[in-house]
Amino acid sequence: MLRRYFSPDWYFDRFDLATPEFLLQNGIRALILDIDNTLAPYEEPEPNERVLAWFAALKENGILAAFVSNNDHERVSRFNREIGIPMYPKGKKPLKKFMRRAINALGVSPDETAIMGDQIFTDVWAGRNVGIRCIVVPPIKDKTDLFTRFKRVLERPIMRYYRKHHKEETAKDEE
């Protein structure tokens, strides 16, 4: 059960290692994205140049995107201002409602969609709940509160299993 609901399909050291070429080769035409600790740390309110360049490359290659974030409207809309994609703040991941809305808004099937995030128990679980593939990246700057630390401890065996059985599906940062 753990592997079925919580194991990602791919692991990347950084969000932009999921290149448009990789996504298209794997039949992914649309990405649902988390923001915090996936694309930017919590305290970075707007996308940096690396994020903007990656979104430009996605767009250039015809890959659609939407944000489904558990953060509030102010945070998500400010981050999205320059990017301009569909967004669903307070997305209540891992629940299905806003994930389904994002897929429908993008006009793609679940088979053509993936989610990218930094958390197993929100992002991957949400993706599995709606039948899409899942990409995990490590948190950019993790919170140190007790709840987050506890979740990270629970994620470790899942990621150990993934790394042991999916070495070829792990993209490392070569910088």
Residue pairs with C-beta under 8 A, 6 or more apart in sequence:
2 157
2 158
2 161
3 158
3 161
4 128
5 124
5 125
5 128
6 120
6 121
6 124
6 125
6 128
6 158
7 124
7 158
7 161
7 162
8 120
8 124
8 134
8 135
8 136
8 162
9 114
9 133
9 134
9 135
9 169
10 18
10 133
10 134
10 135
10 136
10 166
10 169
10 170
10 171
11 135
11 136
11 137
11 159
11 162
11 163
11 166
11 169
11 170
11 171
12 18
12 135
12 136
12 137
12 170
12 171
13 137
13 138
13 171
13 172
13 173
14 137
14 173
15 38
15 39
15 51
15 54
15 116
15 137
16 50
16 51
16 53
16 54
17 171
17 172
17 173
18 31
18 116
18 135
18 171
19 57
20 57
20 58
20 60
20 61
20 63
21 61
22 171
23 29
23 31
23 58
23 61
23 63
23 114
24 61
24 63
26 114
26 133
27 111
27 112
28 63
28 112
28 113
28 114
28 133
29 62
29 63
29 64
29 108
29 112
29 113
30 63
30 64
30 65
30 66
30 103
30 106
30 108
30 112
30 113
30 114
31 58
31 63
31 64
31 65
31 66
31 113
31 114
31 115
31 116
32 65
32 66
32 67
32 68
32 99
32 102
32 103
32 113
32 114
32 115
32 116
32 127
32 132
33 39
33 65
33 66
33 67
33 68
33 115
33 116
33 117
34 67
34 68
34 69
34 93
34 115
34 116
34 117
34 118
34 119
34 122
34 123
35 67
35 69
35 71
35 75
35 76
35 79
36 42
36 69
36 71
36 75
36 118
37 118
37 119
37 139
37 140
37 141
37 142
38 116
38 117
38 118
38 123
38 137
38 139
38 140
39 47
39 51
39 79
40 47
40 48
40 51
40 79
40 140
41 140
41 141
42 141
42 143
43 141
45 75
45 78
45 79
46 78
46 79
46 81
46 82
47 55
47 79
47 82
47 83
51 83
52 82
52 83
55 65
55 83
55 85
58 64
58 65
64 85
64 106
64 107
64 108
65 83
65 85
65 106
66 85
66 86
66 87
66 88
66 102
66 105
66 106
67 76
67 79
67 80
67 85
67 86
67 87
67 88
67 89
68 87
68 88
68 91
68 93
68 98
68 99
68 102
68 115
68 126
69 75
69 76
69 87
69 88
69 89
69 90
69 91
70 90
70 91
70 92
70 93
70 122
71 89
71 90
72 89
72 90
73 89
73 90
75 89
76 87
76 88
76 89
77 87
77 89
80 87
86 102
86 105
86 106
88 98
88 101
88 102
91 98
91 99
91 126
92 98
93 99
93 117
93 122
93 123
93 125
93 126
94 121
94 122
94 123
94 125
94 126
94 129
95 126
95 129
96 126
96 129
96 130
99 115
99 126
99 127
99 129
99 130
99 132
100 130
103 109
103 110
103 113
103 130
103 132
106 113
110 130
110 131
110 132
113 132
113 133
114 127
114 132
114 133
114 134
114 135
115 123
115 124
115 126
115 127
115 132
115 133
115 134
115 135
116 123
116 134
116 135
116 136
116 137
117 123
117 124
117 134
117 135
117 136
117 137
118 136
118 137
118 138
118 139
118 140
119 139
119 151
119 155
120 136
120 151
120 154
120 155
120 158
120 159
121 151
121 154
121 155
123 134
123 136
124 134
124 136
127 133
127 134
128 134
136 159
136 162
142 148
142 152
163 170
